[in-house]
Amino acid sequence: MKIKGSGIYTDANGKNQRILGVGELSDDEKLQELKVSGNISFDKILCNEVRLSGKCKGGSISAQDLKISGGLSFDDISCEEADISGKCEGKSISAENFSVSGKIEIDSLTIGQTLKLSGRPKINSATANEIFLGASDGFVGEIKCRNLKIFKDTVSFGGEIFGKNFFENFLFNESNSRIHVKKIEAEKIALENCAADVIKCKDAFIGSNCAIEKLFVAGECKVAADSTVSETIRI
């Protein structure tokens, strides 16, 4: 692991160390805490808590708590909690909870609980318990989850969104931009500004500016007047 800038880390024995300028750490060294402001390149990071600000490029990261702002390029990340903002490019991320904003290009996301994503995504597959995706454009190949909300990125997270009166209470943006999703499998979906090829769900709330090719739905189904569903199949 090479660091250019300033860094503070706590080793496995609980001893605090500092790097100013240029420094190197063993990639196999298990750290308790790592904080870096500047540039870092690595093959592997093993750490309980990671805080990185700047340009970060390397292979794998294994951590309990990960927070990165700036530019991140990686192969795979495994952690409990992750919060990434800026430009994020990598192969796979597995986490319990993951929040990411900015330009995101990731092959696969496997999230145990909640995925919160805002910005411009390019993702092949995303799996989670619940997904909140705020974007004006972008692409996701496949989404699998229990609850899904896709909305314009000017709308904030928070609150119970899948109640029976959601469709009437939600404020839709009339922009013509859309995020494209090839396939969605979920229990409940609430969408706006979304183009989807195939959706399979229990309850569907299709909001403003959506274009759905094929919708398989078992329960409640509502579609906004300015959205289109080419084929609806009751299951």
DABELTA-V627410 format. One record per residue. N is the residue number from 1. RES is the residue in one small letter. D_LAST is the distance of its C-alpha to the last C-alpha in Angstrom with 1 decimal. Layout:
BEGIN
<<N | RES | D_LAST> <N | RES | D_LAST>>
END
This chain:
BEGIN
<<1 | m | 53.1> <2 | k | 55.2> <3 | i | 55.5> <4 | k | 57.3> <5 | g | 57.8> <6 | s | 57.9> <7 | g | 56.1> <8 | i | 56.3> <9 | y | 55.0> <10 | t | 55.3> <11 | d | 55.8> <12 | a | 54.7> <13 | n | 57.9> <14 | g | 57.3> <15 | k | 60.0> <16 | n | 59.5> <17 | q | 60.3> <18 | r | 60.6> <19 | i | 60.4> <20 | l | 62.1> <21 | g | 62.2> <22 | v | 61.0> <23 | g | 60.1> <24 | e | 58.3> <25 | l | 56.5> <26 | s | 55.4> <27 | d | 51.8> <28 | d | 51.8> <29 | e | 53.2> <30 | k | 51.0> <31 | l | 51.4> <32 | q | 50.7> <33 | e | 50.6> <34 | l | 50.8> <35 | k | 51.4> <36 | v | 52.3> <37 | s | 53.1> <38 | g | 53.7> <39 | n | 52.6> <40 | i | 51.3> <41 | s | 50.6> <42 | f | 49.5> <43 | d | 48.2> <44 | k | 46.8> <45 | i | 46.8> <46 | l | 46.7> <47 | c | 46.9> <48 | n | 45.8> <49 | e | 45.9> <50 | v | 46.0> <51 | r | 46.9> <52 | l | 47.5> <53 | s | 48.5> <54 | g | 49.4> <55 | k | 48.5> <56 | c | 46.9> <57 | k | 46.4> <58 | g | 45.9> <59 | g | 43.9> <60 | s | 42.2> <61 | i | 42.2> <62 | s | 41.6> <63 | a | 42.0> <64 | q | 41.0> <65 | d | 41.2> <66 | l | 41.2> <67 | k | 42.1> <68 | i | 43.0> <69 | s | 44.0> <70 | g | 45.2> <71 | g | 44.2> <72 | l | 42.5> <73 | s | 42.1> <74 | f | 41.0> <75 | d | 39.4> <76 | d | 37.6> <77 | i | 37.5> <78 | s | 36.7> <79 | c | 37.2> <80 | e | 36.2> <81 | e | 36.5> <82 | a | 36.8> <83 | d | 37.7> <84 | i | 38.5> <85 | s | 39.6> <86 | g | 41.1> <87 | k | 40.3> <88 | c | 38.3> <89 | e | 37.9> <90 | g | 36.9> <91 | k | 34.9> <92 | s | 33.0> <93 | i | 33.0> <94 | s | 31.9> <95 | a | 32.4> <96 | e | 31.3> <97 | n | 31.5> <98 | f | 32.1> <99 | s | 33.2> <100 | v | 34.3> <101 | s | 35.6> <102 | g | 37.2> <103 | k | 36.7> <104 | i | 34.4> <105 | e | 34.0> <106 | i | 32.4> <107 | d | 30.7> <108 | s | 28.6> <109 | l | 28.2> <110 | t | 27.3> <111 | i | 27.5> <112 | g | 27.3> <113 | q | 26.8> <114 | t | 27.2> <115 | l | 27.5> <116 | k | 29.3> <117 | l | 29.9> <118 | s | 31.9> <119 | g | 33.7> <120 | r | 32.9> <121 | p | 30.7> <122 | k | 30.4> <123 | i | 28.2> <124 | n | 26.5> <125 | s | 24.3> <126 | a | 23.9> <127 | t | 22.6> <128 | a | 23.1> <129 | n | 22.1> <130 | e | 22.3> <131 | i | 23.3> <132 | f | 25.3> <133 | l | 26.0> <134 | g | 28.6> <135 | a | 29.6> <136 | s | 30.6> <137 | d | 30.0> <138 | g | 29.4> <139 | f | 26.9> <140 | v | 24.5> <141 | g | 23.1> <142 | e | 20.3> <143 | i | 19.4> <144 | k | 17.9> <145 | c | 18.2> <146 | r | 17.2> <147 | n | 18.3> <148 | l | 19.1> <149 | k | 21.5> <150 | i | 22.9> <151 | f | 25.8> <152 | k | 29.2> <153 | d | 31.7> <154 | t | 33.9> <155 | v | 31.6> <156 | s | 32.5> <157 | f | 30.6> <158 | g | 30.6> <159 | g | 29.2> <160 | e | 25.8> <161 | i | 23.6> <162 | f | 20.2> <163 | g | 21.4> <164 | k | 20.0> <165 | n | 22.8> <166 | f | 22.4> <167 | f | 21.5> <168 | e | 24.6> <169 | n | 26.9> <170 | f | 26.3> <171 | l | 29.1> <172 | f | 28.0> <173 | n | 30.4> <174 | e | 30.7> <175 | s | 31.7> <176 | n | 30.4> <177 | s | 30.2> <178 | r | 26.9> <179 | i | 25.9> <180 | h | 23.9> <181 | v | 21.1> <182 | k | 19.8> <183 | k | 16.7> <184 | i | 15.2> <185 | e | 13.3> <186 | a | 13.6> <187 | e | 12.6> <188 | k | 14.3> <189 | i | 15.6> <190 | a | 18.5> <191 | l | 19.9> <192 | e | 23.0> <193 | n | 25.0> <194 | c | 22.3> <195 | a | 21.4> <196 | a | 18.4> <197 | d | 17.3> <198 | v | 13.8> <199 | i | 11.9> <200 | k | 9.1> <201 | c | 9.1> <202 | k | 8.6> <203 | d | 11.2> <204 | a | 12.7> <205 | f | 16.3> <206 | i | 17.4> <207 | g | 21.1> <208 | s | 24.1> <209 | n | 24.8> <210 | c | 21.4> <211 | a | 20.3> <212 | i | 16.8> <213 | e | 16.2> <214 | k | 12.5> <215 | l | 9.9> <216 | f | 6.4> <217 | v | 5.8> <218 | a | 4.9> <219 | g | 8.5> <220 | e | 11.5> <221 | c | 12.0> <222 | k | 15.6> <223 | v | 17.3> <224 | a | 21.1> <225 | a | 23.2> <226 | d | 24.7> <227 | s | 21.4> <228 | t | 19.4> <229 | v | 15.9> <230 | s | 16.3> <231 | e | 12.8> <232 | t | 9.7> <233 | i | 6.4> <234 | r | 3.8> <235 | i | 0.0>>
END
